[in-house]
Amino acid sequence: MTGASILGASRFSSPGTTFRGDGFETPAATDGRHIGLTATGHAGHIPVALTPAGLSSSHDGGTNRTGARVSQQGGRRTATVNHADATGRQVTLKSEPTDARDESVTQIVVRAYDVR
């Protein structure tokens, strides 16, 4: 199935990520960077509960990926990524949320942000 047909068959419009910076345009190269995970529905659909959402990050354009640790607290999911060895590199994020109906979508964001 192609990305377009997955979106057509799924009730997701897109997964989303939120990133809280430290006042600079690029985050520092450290472990423990937190990224919020969300998903919204299209055409007024509200997705049912998400099963463990997957997020991976890459510092080489997606060739090699590292899975993020995902935690949930109070209905909010947060991925924790490691950028300790990524000084001066671009980060690619791949998000793969699935809901309780087993509907899913994959989103890849190339150069989501740069690491300083």
SVG drawing of the C-alpha trace seen along z (x, -y; Angstrom):
<svg xmlns="http://www.w3.org/2000/svg" viewBox="-17 -32 46 35">
<polyline fill="none" stroke="black" stroke-width="0.4" points="0.0,0.0 1.3,-3.4 1.3,-6.4 -1.6,-7.9 -3.8,-4.9 -3.0,-4.4 -4.2,-8.0 -7.3,-7.4 -8.2,-4.2 -7.4,-5.5 -9.3,-8.0 -6.1,-9.8 -5.3,-13.0 -1.8,-13.1 0.3,-12.2 1.9,-15.2 4.9,-16.0 5.5,-18.8 9.0,-20.0 9.8,-22.3 13.0,-24.1 15.3,-26.0 15.0,-29.4 17.5,-28.6 16.6,-27.6 18.4,-24.3 18.5,-22.0 21.7,-21.0 23.3,-17.6 22.1,-15.8 20.3,-12.7 16.8,-12.9 15.2,-15.3 11.4,-15.0 9.0,-15.1 5.2,-15.1 3.2,-12.7 -0.3,-13.4 -2.7,-12.2 -5.7,-14.0 -8.6,-12.7 -9.8,-14.0 -13.3,-15.1 -14.2,-15.6 -13.2,-12.0 -11.6,-11.7 -9.2,-8.8 -9.9,-6.2 -7.3,-5.5 -3.8,-5.2 -1.8,-2.0 1.9,-2.5 2.9,-5.0 6.3,-4.5 8.8,-7.2 12.3,-6.8 15.0,-9.4 17.9,-9.4 20.9,-11.6 21.8,-10.5 18.6,-11.2 16.8,-8.0 19.3,-5.4 19.9,-4.3 17.1,-4.8 17.0,-4.7 13.8,-3.9 12.6,-6.4 11.4,-5.4 7.7,-6.3 6.0,-6.9 2.4,-7.9 1.2,-10.1 -2.3,-11.5 -3.2,-10.6 -0.2,-12.3 2.5,-10.4 6.1,-11.6 9.0,-10.1 12.5,-10.5 15.3,-10.7 19.1,-10.6 21.1,-13.3 24.3,-13.2 26.4,-12.3 24.6,-14.4 26.3,-17.8 25.9,-19.7 23.5,-17.0 20.0,-17.2 17.3,-15.0 14.8,-13.0 11.7,-11.8 9.5,-8.8 6.2,-8.6 3.9,-5.5 0.8,-5.9 -1.9,-3.1 -5.3,-3.4 -7.3,-0.7 -9.1,0.1 -5.6,1.0 -5.7,-1.9 -2.3,-3.5 -0.4,-6.1 3.3,-6.7 4.8,-10.2 8.4,-10.9 9.7,-14.5 13.1,-15.0 15.2,-17.7 12.6,-18.1 15.3,-20.1 19.1,-20.6 21.2,-19.7 23.8,-22.3"/>
</svg>
